Every structure is written in C-alpha cells, then in structure tokens.
C-alpha cells in the first residue's frame, strides 16, 4: 500500500510514527528516511532506538529550506534530498524492510529539491520489494495522491506558532 499524510496541519510525521509503532508491534521492520529535518535532536530518534533494530530513523536533510535562519546554499539542500532518495531506494531494494517512510518527501518535491518523477521511479520499484510506503509532508503532488491507497490531509485549526510560540519539545519534535 501507498499511504500519504499531507496538509498544512500538524501531525503528518506523527501519523507516520504511529503507523511505524503499530507495524513494529506486528513484527514488521520499518525504516524512516527524513528528507528535510536537519541536525537537531528529536524525541522520535530516542523512541526509534528503543524499538530497534526493527525501527530505524535516518536523517538525510539539512534542515528547513530558506526559513528559520537557513543559510545553506540551495544546492546543498538539493544534494541532500537527492542522496536521501538514493539511500531510500537502495534500502528498499535491499529487502531489509517491510515498510519505508519517506518523511517530508512531499516538501522536498514541492520545494524543487527532487523531482516527482524521481520519487515515482522509487515508488514503482518499491511495489516489488516492500509491503508499504508512507509519504509525509505538505503539498503532496497530485500524482502521489492519485496513486495512493490511503490519503489523510491534516488541516490546521489552531497552532501556537501563529501566536509566536516556537516548537515545543515532545509535541513538535
């Protein structure tokens, strides 16, 4: 199955993590490749270690692109996203995982860091190797939504960030 968690509301990565928790509990091996999230530490990393070796998170992103003081050249973000997709493809083809989560891949595509076609190629190859692929991130490409078996759109109703409150540890990261 192809699952897509998208929309402007909070909870896309959290939904994927919930799926991972359920899948690991069912004896599946799950890999999450993070396309945007950068070098900062998050609670999900610690949780993944507790669920290891059946759940692994690999951060490949360089952080937010063009916001929150990002000073990296765009080319570095593009290179990181391309490397993340190549890594995910290699891991999918390895046969080590039943489920692969491409976290924030929708953002990477909508920001032009990687192409829809390059992701579609990986998804096509994944159908033969893994049971499920989960895509997260805002602005999911219409093609991903069309191809998906399950799509959930998170809609922001209220968020502390609108009032100037930065991310809260344990809730946002």
Buried (B, 14 or more C-beta within 10 A) or exposed (E): EBBBBBBEBBBBBBBBBEBBBEBBEEEBBBBBBBBBBBEEEBEBBEBBEEBEEBBBBBBBBBBBBEEEEBEBEEEEBBEBBBBBBBBBBEBBBEEBBBBBBBBBBBBBBBBEBBBBEBBBEBBEEBEEBBEBBBBBBBEBBEBBBEBBEEBBBBEEEEEEEEEEEEBEEEEBB
